[in-house]
């Protein structure tokens, strides 16, 4: 969406994929779908096709072009591991992330099994990168807790949980191998309530396990009024971000050219192996 973001735990969003499909209760009031469907049918708008799945290859090289170091939320308007996104395209996204180590990439998915399998095979090179953080959504016990197990099994240097929208008390959470937890309530029309004791239980478990805890928001229909203070203060902890200098414009342009050549070669190779 933007080189700048209002999401509290990131600096920018990068969407080389648009659109998604609802799969669990956490998706019920999807903010991305609400936004995208407002523009369905508007000629020339990026979301002219609403929230239908669409690959946007012209956005792939975007992180190379940014002049400043950023924390980047990958596919805020989709899911990298969505069914229908080919492995070859997932690989292209990962190659951009590993080629731009001055940024920190935050990849969040509900398709945790595909994430785990990809990091063991296709994306093993990206799992080892400390500047690429891999996360799963955790909205309830039934759907969210199994994702934590899949994430723990993934070969990743940094793993995180986005416990938003928090829809119920999660009980005891096994935080072994987890490096960051974000928690927050649902916001917007029809927002489902989040109870204070649910959040406190997560915060206290993070404290006991020495896991950085970030409280994003209480949520609600008017989330700005509810704010994001918990017990009288904000909680903004996160993993340490590596500080690598951003290459100059000439070097970044060369990296874009290299990436685009490799992408062209990848497409040609795929065509040779899969003739019509």
C-alpha positions in Angstrom: 0.0 0.0 0.0 2.4 2.6 1.1 6.0 3.6 1.9 4.6 4.9 5.2 2.1 3.1 7.5 -0.1 4.0 10.4 0.2 0.4 11.8 1.9 0.9 15.1 4.4 -2.0 14.8 5.7 -1.2 11.3 7.0 1.6 9.2 5.8 0.7 5.7 3.6 -1.9 3.9 4.6 -3.7 0.7 1.9 -5.5 -1.4 3.2 -7.4 -4.3 0.0 -9.5 -3.9 -3.5 -8.1 -3.4 -6.6 -9.9 -2.3 -7.3 -12.9 0.0 -9.9 -15.5 1.0 -11.4 -15.8 4.5 -10.7 -19.1 6.3 -11.3 -18.6 10.1 -13.3 -16.4 12.5 -10.4 -14.0 12.7 -11.1 -13.0 9.1 -14.8 -12.1 9.6 -14.3 -8.4 9.7 -11.2 -8.1 7.6 -10.1 -4.5 7.3 -8.3 -5.2 4.1 -11.4 -6.6 2.4 -13.5 -3.6 3.6 -11.0 -1.2 2.1 -10.5 -3.1 -1.2 -14.2 -3.7 -1.9 -14.9 0.1 -1.6 -13.1 0.5 -4.9 -14.4 -2.5 -6.9 -15.3 -1.5 -10.4 -13.5 1.9 -10.2 -11.6 2.1 -13.5 -7.8 2.3 -13.0 -7.9 2.0 -9.2 -5.4 -0.5 -7.7 -8.4 -2.3 -6.2 -10.6 -2.1 -9.3 -11.0 -5.9 -8.8 -12.0 -5.5 -5.2 -10.4 -8.2 -2.9 -10.0 -10.8 -5.6 -6.5 -12.3 -5.7 -4.2 -10.4 -8.0 -0.4 -10.6 -8.3 1.4 -7.3 -8.8 4.8 -8.0 -10.2 5.5 -4.4 -10.9 5.6 -3.9 -7.1 8.2 -6.6 -6.5 11.3 -4.3 -6.7 9.8 -1.6 -4.6 11.9 -2.1 -1.4 15.1 -1.6 -3.5 13.9 1.9 -4.3 13.2 3.2 -0.8 15.9 5.6 0.3 15.4 4.9 4.0 15.7 1.8 6.2 12.3 0.5 7.2 10.4 -2.2 9.0 8.1 -3.6 6.3 4.9 -5.4 6.8 4.7 -7.8 3.8 1.3 -8.2 2.1 -0.8 -6.2 4.6 -3.6 -6.6 1.9 -3.1 -10.3 1.3 -1.2 -13.4 2.5 2.1 -14.5 1.0 1.1 -18.2 1.4 -2.4 -17.8 0.0 -3.7 -20.7 -2.0 -3.4 -19.7 -5.6 -0.1 -17.9 -5.2 2.5 -20.0 -7.1 5.7 -21.1 -5.4 7.7 -19.3 -8.0 6.1 -16.0 -7.0 6.6 -16.6 -3.3 10.2 -17.3 -4.2 10.5 -14.0 -6.0 9.1 -12.1 -3.0 11.6 -13.9 -0.7 14.5 -13.1 -3.0 13.7 -9.4 -2.7 13.7 -9.6 1.1 17.0 -11.4 1.3 18.6 -9.0 -1.2 17.6 -5.9 0.9 19.0 -6.6 4.3 19.0 -3.0 5.4 15.2 -3.4 5.8 13.4 -5.6 8.3 10.5 -7.6 6.8 7.5 -8.8 8.8 5.7 -11.6 7.1 2.4 -12.6 8.7 0.2 -15.5 7.6 -2.8 -17.7 8.6 -1.5 -20.4 6.3 1.0 -21.7 8.8 1.5 -25.2 7.3 2.5 -23.8 4.0 4.9 -21.4 5.7 6.5 -24.2 7.7 6.9 -26.4 4.6 8.3 -23.6 2.5 10.9 -22.6 5.1 12.1 -26.2 5.1 12.5 -26.4 1.4 11.9 -23.6 -1.2 12.6 -20.7 1.2 15.3 -22.2 3.5 17.7 -19.4 2.5 15.2 -16.8 3.7 14.4 -18.5 6.9 17.9 -18.1 8.1 17.9 -14.3 7.4 17.7 -12.4 10.7 16.1 -9.4 9.1 13.1 -11.4 7.9 10.6 -12.1 10.7 8.0 -14.8 10.1 4.7 -14.7 12.0 1.3 -16.3 12.3 -2.1 -14.9 13.4 -3.6 -16.2 16.6 -7.2 -15.2 17.1 -8.5 -18.1 19.3 -7.6 -21.5 20.6 -9.0 -23.7 17.9 -7.4 -22.0 14.9 -4.6 -20.0 16.5 -2.8 -22.3 18.8 -2.1 -25.0 16.1 -0.5 -22.2 14.0 2.0 -21.6 16.9 3.1 -25.2 16.7 3.6 -25.0 12.9 5.6 -21.8 13.4 7.8 -23.3 16.1 8.6 -26.2 13.7 9.6 -23.7 11.0 13.3 -23.1 10.3 13.2 -19.4 11.0 15.7 -17.1 12.7 12.9 -14.8 14.0 9.3 -16.0 14.8 6.4 -13.8 16.0 2.7 -14.0 16.8 0.1 -11.5 15.9 -2.7 -12.1 18.5 -5.2 -9.8 16.8 -8.1 -9.8 16.8 -8.0 -11.5 20.2 -11.4 -13.2 20.4 -11.1 -15.3 23.6 -8.9 -16.3 26.5 -6.1 -18.3 25.0 -5.1 -20.0 28.2 -1.5 -21.2 28.5 0.7 -20.5 25.5 3.9 -22.3 24.7 6.3 -19.5 23.8 9.4 -21.6 23.3 11.1 -20.4 20.1 8.9 -17.4 19.8 10.7 -14.0 19.6 7.9 -11.5 19.7 4.2 -11.2 20.5 1.8 -8.5 19.3 -1.7 -8.4 20.9 -4.7 -6.3 20.1 -8.5 -6.0 19.8 -10.6 -5.8 16.7 -11.6 -2.4 15.4 -14.1 -1.0 13.0 -17.8 -1.7 12.4 -19.0 -4.8 14.2 -15.8 -5.1 16.3 -16.0 -8.0 18.7 -15.0 -7.2 22.3 -11.7 -8.1 23.9 -11.5 -8.5 27.7 -8.8 -7.0 29.7 -7.9 -10.2 31.5 -7.2 -12.0 28.2 -4.6 -9.4 27.3 -3.0 -9.4 30.8 -2.6 -13.2 30.7 -0.7 -12.9 27.4 1.4 -10.0 28.6 2.3 -11.9 31.8 3.3 -15.0 30.0 5.5 -13.0 27.7 7.2 -11.4 30.7 7.7 -14.7 32.4 9.2 -16.1 29.1 11.3 -13.0 28.4 9.5 -12.5 25.1 9.1 -8.9 23.8 5.4 -7.8 24.1 3.7 -5.2 21.9 0.2 -4.1 22.7 -1.3 -2.6 19.6 -4.8 -1.4 20.6 -7.9 -2.0 22.6 -9.9 -1.7 19.3 -13.6 -1.1 19.2 -15.7 1.0 16.8 -13.7 4.1 17.8 -10.3 2.7 18.5 -8.6 6.0 18.9 -10.8 6.8 21.9 -9.9 3.4 23.5 -6.2 4.0 22.9 -3.4 1.5 23.5 -2.4 1.9 27.1 -2.4 -1.2 29.3 -2.0 -0.7 33.0 -1.2 3.0 32.5 1.4 2.7 29.8 2.1 1.5 26.3 3.9 -1.7 25.6 6.2 -1.3 22.5 8.8 -4.0 22.9 10.0 -5.9 19.8 13.1 -7.8 18.7 16.3 -5.9 18.0 16.4 -4.5 14.5 19.7 -4.8 12.7 21.3 -1.5 11.5 22.7 -1.8 8.0 23.4 1.2 5.9 21.1 1.8 2.9 23.1 1.6 -0.4 23.3 4.7 -2.5 20.9 5.2 -5.4 23.3 3.8 -8.0 23.9 0.6 -6.1 20.2 0.2 -5.5 19.5 0.7 -9.2 22.0 -2.0 -10.0 20.4 -4.4 -7.6 17.0 -3.8 -9.2 18.5 -4.6 -12.6 20.1 -7.8 -11.3 16.8 -8.8 -9.7 14.8 -8.1 -12.8 17.2 -10.1 -14.9 17.0 -13.1 -12.5 13.2 -12.9 -12.6 13.2 -12.9 -16.4 15.5 -15.9 -16.3 13.2 -17.7 -13.8 10.1 -17.1 -15.9 11.9 -18.4 -19.0 13.1 -21.5 -17.1 9.6 -22.1 -15.9 8.3 -21.9 -19.4 10.9 -24.3 -20.7 10.0 -26.8 -18.0 6.3 -26.4 -18.4 5.6 -26.1 -22.2 2.1 -25.7 -23.3 
